[in-house]
């Protein structure tokens, strides 16, 4: 159950059955397939897209084959090598780097070349399947027929202490020739093409056994189409960026306590009317600075805004409060606090705001995970977002509540 930005309450009940199969032949040839059958049942009028209760698609959401050359040589030729080549082919989830540029399910081919213990090259060639939700929600069927390709490579260097430094390039062309708009006021065809190039630098690792860190900076380049509501569409250049930094302190106590600080940010564009859409998007003849991607960032359970023109500071922690105390030893509780601001006070985010004001609001999220038995788990989430001075409309708190049981056997 949640309250949206228009102060409407929405409720969803979703029963789901998942079935999967995993196979391995000598650790060389590996297979995985998973089917999910989930039914969405809304309260009357609460469906987000107006289509009401229905089964979610696709039913078979993962299926891939993986080959490992090093294990092949060891199993069949008795050869031992520090180098390796692996490849995974099929419908799979791709989490690229720190997730800012890409975190999505793709039909993909992912080769990886490992040279010694400290160097590897990861490749990617993939395309979004049906029912991928696009960042440009102004196009018709944006949540059903997205067709974005992803082609790139990530070069990783690992130190002797297992810290990693990496750099990547990722090209994302738009293959879907959709010219229809969701807005009925637009009667002409619209060109929605966005062709992006992402260049990223990042690092992960630890300072000592207690401090763990992750950081990434990514630039977005390429071209997109200008706003058709403000004249003839033009192909404009993109120059945007986003960054993420996170540090975690592990207490290494019996309660597995940890504290975490994360900073997120992405550029915005002051001549846009909407943050990520083509309609109301970039003004013709100007460079677009609004960061757009199919990536993921934690921007709160209730607020949940896109990264464009957003800065976020998150401080959180989690623990198992009962330690090794019998059946409740597997109970974990945690809390996250957020402060949200705009990067450019004159640029939009993905909900209406006052221009010239930075403070979007604050949020506190609570979560609980409890493995009741070896087969049964319970989880609960609660978040409350308190809008700030930059948010248009009512300033009342927005709540998000979720709870679920998972039975595995």
Secondary structure in CASP SS format (residue, H / E / C, confidence):
PFRMAT SS
TARGET T0000
AUTHOR 0000-0000-0000
METHOD secondary structure of the structure
MODEL  1
X C 1.00
X E 1.00
X E 1.00
X C 1.00
X C 1.00
X C 1.00
X C 1.00
X C 1.00
X E 1.00
X E 1.00
X C 1.00
X E 1.00
X E 1.00
X E 1.00
X E 1.00
X E 1.00
X E 1.00
X E 1.00
X E 1.00
X E 1.00
X E 1.00
X E 1.00
X E 1.00
X E 1.00
X E 1.00
X C 1.00
X C 1.00
X C 1.00
X E 1.00
X E 1.00
X E 1.00
X E 1.00
X E 1.00
X E 1.00
X E 1.00
X E 1.00
X E 1.00
X E 1.00
X E 1.00
X E 1.00
X E 1.00
X E 1.00
X C 1.00
X C 1.00
X C 1.00
X C 1.00
X C 1.00
X C 1.00
X C 1.00
X C 1.00
X C 1.00
X C 1.00
X C 1.00
X E 1.00
X E 1.00
X C 1.00
X C 1.00
X C 1.00
X C 1.00
X E 1.00
X E 1.00
X E 1.00
X E 1.00
X E 1.00
X E 1.00
X E 1.00
X E 1.00
X E 1.00
X H 1.00
X H 1.00
X H 1.00
X H 1.00
X H 1.00
X H 1.00
X H 1.00
X H 1.00
X C 1.00
X C 1.00
X C 1.00
X C 1.00
X C 1.00
X C 1.00
X C 1.00
X E 1.00
X E 1.00
X E 1.00
X E 1.00
X E 1.00
X E 1.00
X E 1.00
X E 1.00
X E 1.00
X E 1.00
X E 1.00
X E 1.00
X E 1.00
X C 1.00
X C 1.00
X C 1.00
X C 1.00
X C 1.00
X E 1.00
X E 1.00
X E 1.00
X E 1.00
X E 1.00
X E 1.00
X E 1.00
X E 1.00
X E 1.00
X E 1.00
X E 1.00
X E 1.00
X E 1.00
X E 1.00
X C 1.00
X C 1.00
X C 1.00
X E 1.00
X E 1.00
X E 1.00
X E 1.00
X E 1.00
X E 1.00
X E 1.00
X E 1.00
X E 1.00
X E 1.00
X C 1.00
X C 1.00
X C 1.00
X C 1.00
X C 1.00
X C 1.00
X C 1.00
X C 1.00
X C 1.00
X C 1.00
X E 1.00
X C 1.00
X C 1.00
X C 1.00
X C 1.00
X C 1.00
X C 1.00
X C 1.00
X C 1.00
X E 1.00
X E 1.00
X E 1.00
X E 1.00
X E 1.00
X E 1.00
X E 1.00
X E 1.00
X E 1.00
X E 1.00
X E 1.00
X C 1.00
X C 1.00
X C 1.00
X C 1.00
X C 1.00
X E 1.00
X E 1.00
X E 1.00
X E 1.00
X E 1.00
X E 1.00
X E 1.00
X E 1.00
X E 1.00
X C 1.00
X E 1.00
X C 1.00
X C 1.00
X C 1.00
X C 1.00
X C 1.00
X C 1.00
X E 1.00
X C 1.00
X C 1.00
X C 1.00
X C 1.00
X C 1.00
X C 1.00
X C 1.00
X C 1.00
X C 1.00
X C 1.00
X C 1.00
X C 1.00
X E 1.00
X E 1.00
X E 1.00
X E 1.00
X E 1.00
X E 1.00
X E 1.00
X E 1.00
X E 1.00
X E 1.00
X E 1.00
X E 1.00
X E 1.00
X C 1.00
X C 1.00
X C 1.00
X C 1.00
X E 1.00
X E 1.00
X E 1.00
X E 1.00
X E 1.00
X E 1.00
X E 1.00
X E 1.00
X E 1.00
X E 1.00
X E 1.00
X E 1.00
X E 1.00
X E 1.00
X E 1.00
X C 1.00
X C 1.00
X H 1.00
X H 1.00
X H 1.00
X C 1.00
X C 1.00
X C 1.00
X C 1.00
X E 1.00
X E 1.00
X E 1.00
X E 1.00
X E 1.00
X E 1.00
X E 1.00
X E 1.00
X E 1.00
X E 1.00
X E 1.00
X E 1.00
X E 1.00
X E 1.00
X E 1.00
X E 1.00
X C 1.00
X C 1.00
X C 1.00
X C 1.00
X C 1.00
X C 1.00
X C 1.00
X E 1.00
X E 1.00
X E 1.00
X E 1.00
X E 1.00
X E 1.00
X E 1.00
X E 1.00
X E 1.00
X C 1.00
X C 1.00
X C 1.00
X C 1.00
X C 1.00
X C 1.00
X C 1.00
X C 1.00
X C 1.00
X C 1.00
X C 1.00
X C 1.00
X C 1.00
X C 1.00
X C 1.00
X C 1.00
X C 1.00
X C 1.00
X C 1.00
X C 1.00
X C 1.00
X E 1.00
X C 1.00
X C 1.00
X C 1.00
X C 1.00
X C 1.00
X E 1.00
X C 1.00
X C 1.00
X C 1.00
X C 1.00
X C 1.00
X C 1.00
X C 1.00
X C 1.00
X C 1.00
X C 1.00
X C 1.00
X C 1.00
X C 1.00
X C 1.00
X C 1.00
X E 1.00
X E 1.00
X E 1.00
X E 1.00
X E 1.00
X E 1.00
X E 1.00
X E 1.00
X E 1.00
X E 1.00
X C 1.00
X C 1.00
X C 1.00
X C 1.00
X C 1.00
X C 1.00
X H 1.00
X H 1.00
X H 1.00
X C 1.00
X C 1.00
X E 1.00
X E 1.00
X E 1.00
X E 1.00
X E 1.00
X E 1.00
X E 1.00
X E 1.00
X E 1.00
X E 1.00
X E 1.00
X E 1.00
X C 1.00
X C 1.00
X C 1.00
X C 1.00
X C 1.00
X C 1.00
X C 1.00
X C 1.00
X C 1.00
X C 1.00
X E 1.00
X C 1.00
X C 1.00
X C 1.00
X C 1.00
X C 1.00
X E 1.00
X E 1.00
X E 1.00
X E 1.00
X E 1.00
X E 1.00
X E 1.00
X E 1.00
X E 1.00
X E 1.00
X E 1.00
X E 1.00
X E 1.00
X C 1.00
X C 1.00
X C 1.00
X C 1.00
X E 1.00
X E 1.00
X E 1.00
X E 1.00
X E 1.00
X E 1.00
X E 1.00
X E 1.00
X E 1.00
X E 1.00
X E 1.00
X E 1.00
X C 1.00
X C 1.00
X C 1.00
X E 1.00
X C 1.00
X C 1.00
X C 1.00
X C 1.00
X C 1.00
X C 1.00
X E 1.00
X E 1.00
X E 1.00
X E 1.00
X E 1.00
X E 1.00
X E 1.00
X E 1.00
X E 1.00
X E 1.00
X C 1.00
X C 1.00
END
